Amino acid sequence: MSYTKILSELDPLLSDRGAESIAKAFGALVQRGTLHHGDKLPPIRSVASHLGVSTTTISEAWSVMAAHGMIETDRRRGTTVRAQLAQGRSRYWQVPVEPGTLPVDLSTGTPDPRLLPNIGDVLARISADLAVTSYVDPSVLDVLDVELRNLWPYDPPALTIVDGALDGFERTMRSLISLGDVVVVEDPTYPPLLDTLESVGATIVGVPVDGSGIDADALAATMVQGPRAVVIQTGPHNPTGAQVSNERLEKIASIVGGTQTLVIEDAQGWNPSREFRSVGSSHPHQTVRIQSFSKTHGPDLRIAALAGPEELVATIVDRRQLGPGWTSRLTQRLLAEMLGDDGVERSVRHAVDTYATRRASLFDALTARGLAVPESTGLNLWVPVRDEQRATVALAAVGIGVAPGHPFQVDQSTPHIRLTISALDDDVERIADAITDAAGR
């Protein structure tokens, strides 16, 4: 398509002549199919002249588009439209073999099926007259709402049920984020969170993580950018295994208090002692908390609770009416029964203790061999290596699957691998030897 044609179709899409509006208009041309992957954009000077703005404004618009992956610049080809994430650029990655083909698979981040609660007894207790109800019944069962509010770390302004943590996060971001909005994330963090933020056009700012959670001083420095949201993991951090401290949460609360920034809490883990941590304890109307039950009660439940400001939760609930409408009330009833079951809680406690033993055994073996592995909780260890690709290939060659670190990172300058200890067998010394050799440290 000629530059003249592109520019003529751009004009009706502009709400103003600002950089963000120009970026959104070009994004609309891509969404409409007017521009395709590989198409070259007009020169900055041509766009500036056509719109009657400075070249600086157009450069800023280009920066907004580049920040969320819409365009890429090459000296020979100029600035072109990039392939969308849906065309294969997703960060999410596992060892490129079929599940179960490696004798030891430490790559997947999933719980040990043998340690999940047996739901047979719970299913048997669910009333036989449980109705498969109508389209107009409340989207959240009263019995589950009561259970969730009893265990929530603060009194949530509004609460709903979604189909897992990532479903809740994606719906929150699409209801909250506009093109170019700054979102602060932990670096490293869970890859699908980055995929989601890129897909909604957020400008991603990574902040380092230490043993107590996101670095508070570095987070405070990002506030001059006016972030729309800060995304943190309050359960065991994936991939590092860090556990956010109450002191760190208080610092985060003091940093965001009085601003327009929302804190999005990804509470993937589960603490049977019910000692939960949350910024919402200080700022309930400035916090969105997504509590998943997949790793503790069963991935196939596909259920999570989402609490946040009334207006945002109402928007999420309304938009779900255009899709699934609600999460199955049968599944909700099952979760409510599990949350109130002493046997299920004992099973979860046993799993937590078993994972702690497996994690400690591999952590001790690796540190004894000189690897600087951070202490962790949860299912993962974050191991520094000299070369990620060589490490993952070398381990696969001896039957051990691991995940490379770069999909987890905003700043991909420090090579790592992530190990999930849920499937760890008894041959810890052999595995530690292989990891140490592959790490090249």
Buried (B, 14 or more C-beta within 10 A) or exposed (E): EEBEEBBEBBEEBBEEEBBBBBBBBBBBBBEEEBBEEEBBBBBBEBBBBBBEBEBEBBEBBBBBBBBBBBBEEEEEEEBBBBEBBEEEEBBEBBBEEEEEEBEBBBBBBBBBEEBBBEBEEBEEEEEEEEEEEEEEEEBBBEBBBEBBBEEBBBEBBBBBBBBBBBBBBBBBBBBBBEBBBBBBBBBBBBBBBBBBBBBBBBBBBBBBBEBBBBBBEBBBEBBEEEBBBBBBBBBBBBBBBBBBEEEBBBBBBBBBEEEEBBBBBBBBBBBBEEEBBBBBBBBBBBBBBBBBBBBBBBBEBBBBBBBBBEEBBBBBBEEBEEEEEBBBBBBBBBBBBBBBBEEBBEBBBEBBEBBEEBBEBBBEBBEEBEBEBBBBBBBBBBBBBEBBEBBBBBBBEBEBBBBBBBBBBBEBEEBBBBBBBBBBEEEBEBBBBBBBBBBEB
